[in-house]
Amino acid sequence: MKLLGKKPLHDFKQQHTDAKKKIESWESEIEDATWKTPHEMKQQYPTADPVGSKNTIFNICGNKYRLWVLIDYENQIVLIKEVGTHSEYEKWKII
């Protein structure tokens, strides 16, 4: 997968250093992934929550943080939308 919009992840890692290693591992795993369907993604990330046809929420650091991405399986693209604490996540307008 091609990972786009990494700046929010970079900024978040600087503010939440406890999440740095987990986010960097996630980034590497995403860039190595070749999922064709949400089912394939769920096999690797069983706690991820697909929302609608392209939105997915990943848990970071045991659900302490949330990461919202759009996944275009056909074109092999993952776009970062938001990353934040669990309480920030509750305010996101995910469509």
N, C-alpha and C positions, 0 to 999 in steps of 0.2 A: 504494500500500500504506500502511496505517497502521502506524507503527512504535511498538511498546510496550516498556516496560521499559528506557528509555534511561539510567537511573542508572549501571549498570555501565560503559557507554561513557564517560559523563562522568568517572567516577572513573579509568578507565583512561587517558584522555587527559591527565589531570593527572599521573599517574605516569610515563607513557611519551609525552613530548612529541613524540618523533619520529613517532608514529603519529597525532597530532592531525589534520593535514590530510587524511590518507587516510581516517580514520574519519568526519570531517565530510563528505567527498565521498561516501563510501559511504552515510551517512545520507540525504543529499539525493537520491541516485540511487534508494534504496529507496523513499523517500516519493513519488517521481515514477513509480515502476514500476507496471504493471498486469498482472503475469504471471498467466496462467490455469493454467499447468502448470510442472513442474520443467524441462521442455524449453525453455520460453520463458526461464526464469531462467538456464539454462545458456548460452543464446545471448548474454546480456549478461555473464555471469560464467563463462567456460569452465573456470576453475580451482576453482570452488565444488564441494563434494562433498555431494550429497544422501545422507542416511543414513536409510533407512526411508522412511516415507511423508511425514513433515513436517520432520524434522531436516535442517539444512543447515549445513555448515562453510564459512566464507569465509576466504580467506587475506588477511591485511592486511600491508602492507609487504613484499611478496615472500615470504610464508610465514614471516616472523619472528614474527608474531602470528596467532592464530586467533580466529575469532568464530563462536560456535554460536548458531543461531537456530532457532525453529520457524516454518514458513511455512504459513499457512492460505490456500491459493490461492482457495478458494471465497468466503471472507469478506474477502479482501484484507488480511490481518493478518500482520505479522512481529513475533515476540516474541523479545527478546534473552534468551538463557539464560546464556551465559558469554562472557567475552572474556579472553584471556590469552596468555602466551608459548607458544611451541611446546612447551616442556617441561611447562608446566602443562596444556596440551591433552591430553598423553599420559595424564594422570591422570583426565580427565573420564569419567564413566559415561554415554555416549550410548546411548540406547535407541531 
